[in-house]
Amino acid sequence: MMDEFVHLPAFLVAAATVIVVPGPATLLVAARAGASRRVAVLATAGIVAGDVLAITLAGAGLSRMAAEAPGLIHALRLLGAAWVAYLGVGMLQASRAAQGMAPAATTLSRHAFLQALAMTLANPKPMLFFAAFFPLFMAPGTGPTLLAFWRLGSLFEALNLAWFTAVITLAGLFARRQRRGARGLQRLGGVALLGCAALVLLA
């Protein structure tokens, strides 16, 4: 079944490298883990769901259509930057309101999945990345197909889940051992997300 792919070890190494580079997704999950493991898990589920949809769209060829519409890409980039900035401001506000205590997990969990899903879908870069990255590891003569994208996507997301599991565990330990750890993670995550939004606009 995997004979349609080449250099799978290289794919796993490259995918892992891409995943562990700090970005909005990692920062969001780490900050949410400071409040609640359940909230962080829901945020992770939203990110993975967004990735799966982006992989599906890339495999279906919609990334080529998007690449031919620079105005659409620019609009989506602005939307993504605005959403990431909104999440960052929300984290800063939560860190100030917490007064040294973790934010209410019940309140955060209501929107954690949808916020993370929207953050992923508002950024066109994942879809364009998957469209360019996955075909590099498909055997000659094997045209990029939706099924092939899903198979490589399953490996990519397995690594993604392993990474987020480590992030949730480490961030949770930090928040529990430090009295103000949860608030500190929220503040750090908020500032970092604002920085990510600025970088997206400048890209």
Residue pairs with C-beta under 8 A, 6 or more apart in sequence:
1 151
2 8
2 151
3 139
4 138
4 139
4 142
4 148
5 11
5 137
5 138
5 139
5 142
5 148
5 151
5 152
6 137
6 138
6 139
6 140
7 137
8 137
8 155
10 137
11 136
11 137
11 152
11 155
12 155
12 159
14 133
15 155
15 156
15 159
16 159
16 163
18 129
18 133
19 156
19 159
19 160
19 163
20 26
20 163
22 192
23 196
24 84
24 87
24 119
24 123
24 193
24 196
25 47
25 116
25 119
25 120
26 163
26 164
26 167
27 189
27 192
27 193
27 196
28 43
28 47
28 87
28 115
28 116
28 119
28 189
28 193
29 40
29 43
29 44
29 47
29 116
29 164
29 167
29 168
29 171
30 40
30 167
30 168
30 171
30 185
30 189
31 91
31 171
31 185
31 186
31 188
31 189
31 190
32 39
32 40
32 42
32 43
32 108
32 112
33 39
33 40
33 167
33 168
33 171
33 172
33 175
33 185
34 102
34 171
34 172
34 174
34 175
34 181
34 182
34 183
34 184
34 185
34 186
34 189
35 94
35 102
35 103
35 104
35 105
35 108
35 175
35 182
35 186
36 102
36 105
36 108
36 109
37 168
37 172
38 105
38 109
39 105
39 108
39 109
39 112
40 112
40 164
40 167
40 168
40 171
40 172
41 168
42 109
42 112
42 113
42 116
43 112
43 113
43 115
43 116
44 116
44 161
44 164
44 168
45 113
45 116
46 112
46 113
46 114
46 115
46 116
46 117
46 118
46 119
46 120
47 116
47 117
47 119
47 120
47 160
47 164
48 157
48 160
48 161
49 113
49 117
49 120
50 116
50 117
50 119
50 120
50 121
50 126
51 120
51 126
51 153
51 156
51 157
51 160
52 153
52 157
53 120
53 121
54 120
54 121
54 126
54 127
54 130
55 127
55 130
55 134
55 149
55 150
55 153
55 156
56 146
56 149
56 150
57 63
57 127
58 127
58 128
58 130
58 131
58 134
58 149
59 130
59 134
59 144
59 145
59 146
59 147
59 148
59 149
59 150
59 153
60 146
62 127
63 127
63 128
63 130
63 131
64 131
66 72
66 73
66 124
66 127
66 128
67 73
67 128
72 124
73 124
73 128
76 122
76 123
76 124
77 123
77 124
77 125
77 200
77 201
77 203
78 201
79 122
80 119
80 122
80 123
80 124
80 200
81 197
81 198
81 200
81 201
82 197
83 118
83 119
83 122
84 119
84 122
84 123
84 193
84 194
84 196
84 197
84 200
85 193
85 194
85 197
87 115
87 119
87 190
87 193
88 189
88 190
88 191
88 192
88 193
88 194
88 196
88 197
89 190
89 194
90 190
91 186
91 187
91 189
91 190
91 193
92 186
92 187
92 190
92 191
92 194
94 103
94 108
94 186
94 190
95 183
95 184
95 186
95 187
95 190
97 103
98 182
98 183
98 186
100 179
100 180
100 183
101 182
101 183
102 175
102 182
102 183
103 182
103 186
120 126
123 200
130 149
130 153
134 144
134 148
134 149
134 152
134 153
135 144
137 152
138 144
138 148
142 148
171 185
174 181
174 185
175 181
175 182
175 185
178 184
